[in-house]
Amino acid sequence: MATASCTSCTTEIGATAGVVWKQLSENGPMDLTKLVKAVGEPRDAVMQAIGWLAREDKLSFEDNGRKRMIGLRPQ
């Protein structure tokens, strides 16, 4: 993989993370299926963005039956 591609990927993941954060901020916790639909990006991109935000300790996760709800951590 070329370095330029890695930089581009990082930029795209960061941008998607911003969209994920905005959706959760405006609409509250969601399960992954609803979040992917709301963000409008491929599932893989949303998963990478969730990882980015989780690593920054921005997200909370709660199991709700068979679904895992994803929300923003209180600041």
MARSEVO-290490 format. One record per atom (N, C-alpha, C): atom name; x negated, y negated, z; residue number from 1. Coordinates in steps of 0.02 Angstrom, whole numbers, plus 50000, padded with zeros to 5 digits. Each point is the difference from the previous one (the first is absolute). Layout:
N
<rec name="CA" x="X" y="Y" z="Z" resi="NUM"/>
...
END
This chain:
75
<rec name="N" x="49958" y="50058" z="50000" resi="1"/>
<rec name="CA" x="50042" y="49942" z="50000" resi="1"/>
<rec name="C" x="49955" y="49938" z="50000" resi="1"/>
<rec name="N" x="50015" y="49953" z="49959" resi="2"/>
<rec name="CA" x="49961" y="49939" z="49994" resi="2"/>
<rec name="C" x="50016" y="49952" z="50057" resi="2"/>
<rec name="N" x="49952" y="49959" z="50018" resi="3"/>
<rec name="CA" x="50008" y="49953" z="50055" resi="3"/>
<rec name="C" x="50057" y="49951" z="49985" resi="3"/>
<rec name="N" x="50004" y="49976" z="49938" resi="4"/>
<rec name="CA" x="50053" y="49953" z="49982" resi="4"/>
<rec name="C" x="50069" y="50030" z="50013" resi="4"/>
<rec name="N" x="50008" y="50064" z="49985" resi="5"/>
<rec name="CA" x="50064" y="50033" z="50013" resi="5"/>
<rec name="C" x="50016" y="50002" z="50074" resi="5"/>
<rec name="N" x="49948" y="50013" z="50041" resi="6"/>
<rec name="CA" x="50011" y="50003" z="50072" resi="6"/>
<rec name="C" x="50024" y="49932" z="50027" resi="6"/>
<rec name="N" x="49969" y="49947" z="49975" resi="7"/>
<rec name="CA" x="50020" y="49933" z="50021" resi="7"/>
<rec name="C" x="50071" y="49986" z="49979" resi="7"/>
<rec name="N" x="50017" y="50019" z="49940" resi="8"/>
<rec name="CA" x="50068" y="49990" z="49975" resi="8"/>
<rec name="C" x="50050" y="50040" z="50041" resi="8"/>
<rec name="N" x="49983" y="50062" z="50017" resi="9"/>
<rec name="CA" x="50044" y="50042" z="50040" resi="9"/>
<rec name="C" x="50010" y="49969" z="50069" resi="9"/>
<rec name="N" x="49948" y="49976" z="50030" resi="10"/>
<rec name="CA" x="50005" y="49969" z="50066" resi="10"/>
<rec name="C" x="50045" y="49939" z="49998" resi="10"/>
<rec name="N" x="49993" y="49961" z="49947" resi="11"/>
<rec name="CA" x="50042" y="49941" z="49992" resi="11"/>
<rec name="C" x="50073" y="50020" z="49993" resi="11"/>
<rec name="N" x="50014" y="50051" z="49961" resi="12"/>
<rec name="CA" x="50069" y="50023" z="49989" resi="12"/>
<rec name="C" x="50029" y="50028" z="50065" resi="12"/>
<rec name="N" x="49961" y="50038" z="50037" resi="13"/>
<rec name="CA" x="50024" y="50028" z="50063" resi="13"/>
<rec name="C" x="50015" y="49944" z="50049" resi="13"/>
<rec name="N" x="49956" y="49951" z="50004" resi="14"/>
<rec name="CA" x="50011" y="49942" z="50044" resi="14"/>
<rec name="C" x="50063" y="49961" z="49981" resi="14"/>
<rec name="N" x="50011" y="49991" z="49935" resi="15"/>
<rec name="CA" x="50060" y="49964" z="49977" resi="15"/>
<rec name="C" x="50063" y="50040" z="50018" resi="15"/>
<rec name="N" x="49997" y="50065" z="49991" resi="16"/>
<rec name="CA" x="50057" y="50043" z="50017" resi="16"/>
<rec name="C" x="50012" y="49998" z="50075" resi="16"/>
<rec name="N" x="49946" y="49999" z="50039" resi="17"/>
<rec name="CA" x="50007" y="49995" z="50073" resi="17"/>
<rec name="C" x="50038" y="49937" z="50020" resi="17"/>
<rec name="N" x="49986" y="49946" z="49965" resi="18"/>
<rec name="CA" x="50036" y="49938" z="50013" resi="18"/>
<rec name="C" x="50074" y="50006" z="49985" resi="18"/>
<rec name="N" x="50017" y="50035" z="49946" resi="19"/>
<rec name="CA" x="50071" y="50010" z="49982" resi="19"/>
<rec name="C" x="50034" y="50045" z="50052" resi="19"/>
<rec name="N" x="49965" y="50053" z="50022" resi="20"/>
<rec name="CA" x="50027" y="50045" z="50051" resi="20"/>
<rec name="C" x="50013" y="49960" z="50064" resi="20"/>
<rec name="N" x="49952" y="49960" z="50021" resi="21"/>
<rec name="CA" x="50007" y="49960" z="50061" resi="21"/>
<rec name="C" x="50061" y="49954" z="49994" resi="21"/>
<rec name="N" x="50007" y="49967" z="49942" resi="22"/>
<rec name="CA" x="50055" y="49954" z="49990" resi="22"/>
<rec name="C" x="50067" y="50036" z="50003" resi="22"/>
<rec name="N" x="50005" y="50058" z="49968" resi="23"/>
<rec name="CA" x="50063" y="50038" z="50002" resi="23"/>
<rec name="C" x="50019" y="50019" z="50071" resi="23"/>
<rec name="N" x="49951" y="50025" z="50038" resi="24"/>
<rec name="CA" x="50013" y="50020" z="50069" resi="24"/>
<rec name="C" x="50017" y="49939" z="50044" resi="24"/>
<rec name="N" x="49968" y="49944" z="49986" resi="25"/>
<rec name="CA" x="50013" y="49939" z="50038" resi="25"/>
<rec name="C" x="50071" y="49976" z="49988" resi="25"/>
<rec name="N" x="50023" y="50003" z="49938" resi="26"/>
<rec name="CA" x="50065" y="49974" z="49982" resi="26"/>
<rec name="C" x="50057" y="50049" z="50015" resi="26"/>
<rec name="N" x="49987" y="50065" z="49995" resi="27"/>
<rec name="CA" x="50053" y="50050" z="50003" resi="27"/>
<rec name="C" x="49995" y="50048" z="50060" resi="27"/>
<rec name="N" x="49948" y="49995" z="50040" resi="28"/>
<rec name="CA" x="49992" y="50045" z="50056" resi="28"/>
<rec name="C" x="49975" y="50068" z="49980" resi="28"/>
<rec name="N" x="49996" y="50046" z="50048" resi="29"/>
<rec name="CA" x="49973" y="50067" z="49987" resi="29"/>
<rec name="C" x="50038" y="50037" z="49945" resi="29"/>
<rec name="N" x="49962" y="50039" z="49962" resi="30"/>
<rec name="CA" x="50029" y="50040" z="49945" resi="30"/>
<rec name="C" x="49965" y="50068" z="49998" resi="30"/>
<rec name="N" x="50035" y="50048" z="49971" resi="31"/>
<rec name="CA" x="49966" y="50063" z="49987" resi="31"/>
<rec name="C" x="49960" y="49991" z="49935" resi="31"/>
<rec name="N" x="49955" y="50047" z="49987" resi="32"/>
<rec name="CA" x="49955" y="49993" z="49943" resi="32"/>
<rec name="C" x="50037" y="49995" z="49933" resi="32"/>
<rec name="N" x="50052" y="50040" z="49991" resi="33"/>
<rec name="CA" x="50037" y="49999" z="49937" resi="33"/>
<rec name="C" x="50029" y="49931" z="49986" resi="33"/>
<rec name="N" x="50032" y="49970" z="50050" resi="34"/>
<rec name="CA" x="50029" y="49934" z="49992" resi="34"/>
<rec name="C" x="49947" y="49947" z="49990" resi="34"/>
<rec name="N" x="49944" y="50007" z="50036" resi="35"/>
<rec name="CA" x="49946" y="49952" z="49993" resi="35"/>
<rec name="C" x="49970" y="50001" z="49930" resi="35"/>
<rec name="N" x="49988" y="50059" z="49974" resi="36"/>
<rec name="CA" x="49972" y="50006" z="49932" resi="36"/>
<rec name="C" x="50048" y="49967" z="49950" resi="36"/>
<rec name="N" x="50064" y="50012" z="50007" resi="37"/>
<rec name="CA" x="50049" y="49971" z="49955" resi="37"/>
<rec name="C" x="50001" y="49924" z="50006" resi="37"/>
<rec name="N" x="49997" y="49975" z="50062" resi="38"/>
<rec name="CA" x="50002" y="49927" z="50011" resi="38"/>
<rec name="C" x="49938" y="49965" z="49973" resi="38"/>
<rec name="N" x="49943" y="50033" z="50007" resi="39"/>
<rec name="CA" x="49937" y="49970" z="49977" resi="39"/>
<rec name="C" x="49995" y="50001" z="49924" resi="39"/>
<rec name="N" x="50026" y="50053" z="49969" resi="40"/>
<rec name="CA" x="49999" y="50004" z="49927" resi="40"/>
<rec name="C" x="49933" y="50019" z="49970" resi="40"/>
<rec name="N" x="49957" y="50030" z="50039" resi="41"/>
<rec name="CA" x="49935" y="50025" z="49976" resi="41"/>
<rec name="C" x="49999" y="50076" z="50005" resi="41"/>
<rec name="N" x="49953" y="50032" z="49966" resi="42"/>
<rec name="CA" x="49995" y="50073" z="50006" resi="42"/>
<rec name="C" x="49990" y="50022" z="50072" resi="42"/>
<rec name="N" x="50027" y="50059" z="50016" resi="43"/>
<rec name="CA" x="49995" y="50027" z="50068" resi="43"/>
<rec name="C" x="49928" y="50001" z="50026" resi="43"/>
<rec name="N" x="49953" y="50022" z="49957" resi="44"/>
<rec name="CA" x="49930" y="50003" z="50021" resi="44"/>
<rec name="C" x="49974" y="49931" z="50021" resi="44"/>
<rec name="N" x="50019" y="49948" z="49963" resi="45"/>
<rec name="CA" x="49978" y="49933" z="50016" resi="45"/>
<rec name="C" x="50028" y="49977" z="50067" resi="45"/>
<rec name="N" x="50063" y="50017" z="50012" resi="46"/>
<rec name="CA" x="50032" y="49981" z="50063" resi="46"/>
<rec name="C" x="49968" y="50038" z="50058" resi="46"/>
<rec name="N" x="49985" y="50063" z="49990" resi="47"/>
<rec name="CA" x="49967" y="50040" z="50052" resi="47"/>
<rec name="C" x="49931" y="49971" z="50017" resi="47"/>
<rec name="N" x="49963" y="49979" z="49949" resi="48"/>
<rec name="CA" x="49935" y="49970" z="50013" resi="48"/>
<rec name="C" x="50008" y="49934" z="50037" resi="48"/>
<rec name="N" x="50051" y="49961" z="49982" resi="49"/>
<rec name="CA" x="50012" y="49937" z="50035" resi="49"/>
<rec name="C" x="50020" y="50012" z="50073" resi="49"/>
<rec name="N" x="50040" y="50052" z="50012" resi="50"/>
<rec name="CA" x="50018" y="50018" z="50069" resi="50"/>
<rec name="C" x="49937" y="50018" z="50039" resi="50"/>
<rec name="N" x="49956" y="50038" z="49970" resi="51"/>
<rec name="CA" x="49937" y="50017" z="50032" resi="51"/>
<rec name="C" x="49959" y="49938" z="50018" resi="51"/>
<rec name="N" x="49998" y="49954" z="49954" resi="52"/>
<rec name="CA" x="49963" y="49936" z="50009" resi="52"/>
<rec name="C" x="50029" y="49964" z="50062" resi="52"/>
<rec name="N" x="50067" y="49992" z="50000" resi="53"/>
<rec name="CA" x="50032" y="49964" z="50055" resi="53"/>
<rec name="C" x="49994" y="50038" z="50066" resi="53"/>
<rec name="N" x="50005" y="50066" z="49997" resi="54"/>
<rec name="CA" x="49993" y="50040" z="50061" resi="54"/>
<rec name="C" x="49930" y="49993" z="50029" resi="54"/>
<rec name="N" x="49950" y="49999" z="49957" resi="55"/>
<rec name="CA" x="49931" y="49992" z="50022" resi="55"/>
<rec name="C" x="49989" y="49933" z="50034" resi="55"/>
<rec name="N" x="50037" y="49950" z="49978" resi="56"/>
<rec name="CA" x="49997" y="49933" z="50030" resi="56"/>
<rec name="C" x="50046" y="49994" z="50061" resi="56"/>
<rec name="N" x="50032" y="50056" z="50020" resi="57"/>
<rec name="CA" x="50044" y="50003" z="50057" resi="57"/>
<rec name="C" x="50060" y="49954" z="49993" resi="57"/>
<rec name="N" x="50026" y="49994" z="49939" resi="58"/>
<rec name="CA" x="50058" y="49957" z="49986" resi="58"/>
<rec name="C" x="50066" y="50037" z="50001" resi="58"/>
<rec name="N" x="49999" y="50068" z="49998" resi="59"/>
<rec name="CA" x="50060" y="50039" z="49993" resi="59"/>
<rec name="C" x="50015" y="50042" z="50062" resi="59"/>
<rec name="N" x="50064" y="50015" z="50007" resi="60"/>
<rec name="CA" x="50022" y="50049" z="50050" resi="60"/>
<rec name="C" x="50036" y="50056" z="49963" resi="60"/>
<rec name="N" x="49997" y="50060" z="50027" resi="61"/>
<rec name="CA" x="50032" y="50058" z="49970" resi="61"/>
<rec name="C" x="50043" y="50033" z="50052" resi="61"/>
<rec name="N" x="50061" y="50019" z="49980" resi="62"/>
<rec name="CA" x="50046" y="50033" z="50046" resi="62"/>
<rec name="C" x="50035" y="50056" z="49962" resi="62"/>
<rec name="N" x="49997" y="50060" z="50027" resi="63"/>
<rec name="CA" x="50035" y="50057" z="49969" resi="63"/>
<rec name="C" x="50073" y="49995" z="50018" resi="63"/>
<rec name="N" x="50042" y="50007" z="49949" resi="64"/>
<rec name="CA" x="50072" y="49996" z="50008" resi="64"/>
<rec name="C" x="50030" y="50061" z="49964" resi="64"/>
<rec name="N" x="50003" y="50055" z="50036" resi="65"/>
<rec name="CA" x="50022" y="50062" z="49968" resi="65"/>
<rec name="C" x="49948" y="50023" z="49951" resi="65"/>
<rec name="N" x="50020" y="50010" z="49938" resi="66"/>
<rec name="CA" x="49953" y="50022" z="49948" resi="66"/>
<rec name="C" x="49964" y="49941" z="49967" resi="66"/>
<rec name="N" x="50018" y="49939" z="50018" resi="67"/>
<rec name="CA" x="49970" y="49941" z="49968" resi="67"/>
<rec name="C" x="49953" y="49965" z="50049" resi="67"/>
<rec name="N" x="49950" y="49970" z="49972" resi="68"/>
<rec name="CA" x="49954" y="49958" z="50040" resi="68"/>
<rec name="C" x="50013" y="49928" z="49980" resi="68"/>
<rec name="N" x="50020" y="49960" z="50049" resi="69"/>
<rec name="CA" x="50013" y="49930" z="49989" resi="69"/>
<rec name="C" x="49935" y="49961" z="50006" resi="69"/>
<rec name="N" x="49991" y="49953" z="49954" resi="70"/>
<rec name="CA" x="49940" y="49957" z="49998" resi="70"/>
<rec name="C" x="50023" y="49929" z="50013" resi="70"/>
<rec name="N" x="49969" y="49968" z="50048" resi="71"/>
<rec name="CA" x="50017" y="49931" z="50016" resi="71"/>
<rec name="C" x="49938" y="49961" z="50018" resi="71"/>
<rec name="N" x="50009" y="49936" z="50010" resi="72"/>
<rec name="CA" x="49944" y="49956" z="50021" resi="72"/>
<rec name="C" x="49994" y="50003" z="50075" resi="72"/>
<rec name="N" x="49938" y="50001" z="50023" resi="73"/>
<rec name="CA" x="49987" y="49997" z="50072" resi="73"/>
<rec name="C" x="50015" y="49929" z="50024" resi="73"/>
<rec name="N" x="50029" y="49994" z="50059" resi="74"/>
<rec name="CA" x="50011" y="49932" z="50028" resi="74"/>
<rec name="C" x="49933" y="49966" z="50011" resi="74"/>
<rec name="N" x="49998" y="49937" z="49984" resi="75"/>
<rec name="CA" x="49937" y="49963" z="50008" resi="75"/>
<rec name="C" x="49998" y="49963" z="50064" resi="75"/>
END
